[in-house]
Amino acid sequence: MLNEKIRIRLKAYDYRILDQSTTEIVDTAKRTGARVAGPIPLPTKINKYCVLRSPHGDKKSREQFEIRTHKRLLDILEPTQQTLDALMKLDLSAGVDVEIKT
């Protein structure tokens, strides 16, 4: 046992890819004998952008776009050396941002 807890924060624009990545991490951690708390869904951050439809048109004519950033939190309790090795070798989807804190 190196540390008491590993905290993993995942961020993605697509929630399906995010949920798939969290299940991969949970399965890997449980397979190596560690306890897992989570995944805990954190509040979704919504960025809204308002854009004029035309460069010369009416200012009242606008389009609205939004980007949603979905987040999940995982705690791996009592990790073993095999757990750390398996997590380092894990290949996740390209659209997922992973932040690991010990």
C-alpha positions in Angstrom: 0.0 0.0 0.0 1.6 3.2 -1.2 -1.1 5.8 -0.4 -4.4 5.7 1.4 -6.4 7.1 -1.5 -6.2 7.9 -5.2 -8.6 10.6 -6.5 -9.4 10.6 -10.2 -11.3 13.5 -11.9 -12.6 12.9 -15.4 -13.9 15.5 -17.8 -15.4 15.2 -21.2 -17.8 16.9 -23.6 -19.6 13.6 -24.4 -21.1 11.8 -21.4 -21.3 8.4 -23.1 -17.5 8.3 -23.6 -17.0 9.6 -20.0 -19.2 6.8 -18.5 -17.4 4.2 -20.6 -14.0 5.4 -19.3 -15.2 5.4 -15.7 -16.5 1.8 -16.0 -13.1 0.8 -17.4 -11.3 2.4 -14.5 -13.7 0.9 -11.9 -13.4 -2.6 -13.5 -9.6 -2.4 -13.5 -9.4 -1.2 -9.9 -11.8 -3.9 -8.6 -9.9 -6.6 -10.6 -6.7 -5.7 -8.8 -8.2 -5.8 -5.3 -8.8 -2.1 -4.5 -12.0 -0.6 -3.2 -13.7 2.0 -5.3 -15.9 4.9 -4.2 -17.9 6.4 -7.0 -18.3 7.3 -9.8 -19.8 10.5 -8.4 -21.3 12.8 -11.0 -20.2 16.4 -10.5 -22.2 19.4 -11.8 -22.1 19.9 -15.5 -20.4 23.2 -16.6 -22.4 24.9 -19.4 -20.6 27.5 -21.5 -23.1 29.5 -23.7 -22.0 31.6 -26.7 -24.1 34.1 -28.6 -23.1 34.8 -32.2 -24.5 37.2 -34.7 -25.9 35.3 -37.7 -24.6 37.7 -40.3 -21.7 40.2 -40.2 -23.9 42.9 -41.8 -27.3 41.8 -40.6 -29.7 42.8 -37.9 -28.3 42.7 -34.4 -31.5 41.1 -33.2 -30.8 38.0 -35.3 -28.4 35.8 -33.2 -27.6 32.1 -32.8 -26.8 30.5 -29.5 -24.4 27.7 -28.9 -23.4 25.8 -25.8 -20.7 23.4 -24.7 -21.4 21.1 -21.8 -18.5 19.8 -19.8 -19.5 16.6 -17.9 -17.4 15.6 -14.9 -17.0 12.5 -12.7 -15.1 11.8 -9.5 -13.6 8.5 -8.5 -11.9 7.5 -5.3 -9.7 4.4 -5.2 -9.3 3.3 -1.6 -6.5 1.1 -0.4 -4.7 0.8 -3.8 -2.1 -1.9 -4.3 1.0 -1.8 -6.6 -0.9 -3.9 -9.1 -3.7 -1.3 -9.1 -1.2 1.5 -10.0 0.4 -0.5 -12.7 -2.9 -1.4 -14.3 -4.1 2.2 -14.2 -1.0 3.5 -15.8 -1.3 0.9 -18.7 -5.0 1.7 -19.2 -5.8 3.3 -22.5 -8.8 5.6 -22.4 -10.8 7.4 -25.1 -9.3 10.5 -26.8 -12.0 12.9 -25.6 -11.5 12.3 -21.9 -9.3 14.5 -19.7 -7.9 12.6 -16.7 -6.6 14.3 -13.5 -5.0 12.0 -10.9 -4.2 13.1 -7.3 -2.7 10.9 -4.6 
